[in-house]
Amino acid sequence: MGDKAVILLVEDSEDDVLLIRSALSKATTANDLHVVHSGDEAISYLSGGNIYSDRIDHPFPDLVLLDLYMPGISGFEVLRWIRRCPRLETLKVVVLTGSKQFSDVNEAYRLGATSFLVKPADFQHLAALGKSLLEQWLREIAWKRAAAP
């Protein structure tokens, strides 16, 4: 992993994956993005289960970008699972969703989301959001790594 921060994107829409990947790469080149397409895959990735057991190919993330509404296990359930795992309690989880419902915002924060962001409808705003997201959360991650013994 080195100096690169590892980001796990949990997103079921391939169009959104492409847009988010492009927005993040436009914002910076110093990060490693891994994508899973369901809540089940997210839990498997984070627990190192099944195909995700090789942490060289599937490094543990510094930041999770989590969609809420996916088939099967929802983002809410993934967030609930993450916060029940003591070893994941400090993992940064940013909800990145199309939902603007106040009840979703409240529930995400109640379950332990680090932040809640609504996906912009156009690429320019998504790129700006990606840059802001990386500056805010990944700077903190880099600072903590530098301070670690």
Phi, psi and omega in degrees: 000315178063227181277350181284136172276145179259127179244130173255117177261123178250102189210127182271342181270116180297326177298316178294323177301312181298317179295315180294317178301314180294318180296318180292321180290330176291326182285325183195160176245004188263028181225158185245110183261126174244141186237135168234154190249009180205164175296322177301314180296323179298314180295319178297315180299309184294328180272354180073027181271163175051234184289351184263012183288336179278103184283355171285311179282332184230070184296153179294135185283152171271335185213137175246128171257117193238119171282151182270318189253106179223156175296150180077230181288123182282167175299326176300316180293322177297314179298317177300315179298315180302312185286348174274348180266112183306324182286351180251005188299335180261001179296130178284123178235111178256118176285125179233102191219165175274351183284135175246012184289128178301325180296326177290319178300310181299316181294319179299314179292322178300324181277354175109019176298142177285323180204162180227119181233140177266131179296125175292156183281340183239158187295319182301316179289326177294320177297318178295320177297318178300316180296315179298316179301312181295317179299316183289304189275321184283335173296318178297320179296315179298321179297316180295323178296317181294328181278343181290145181291000000 
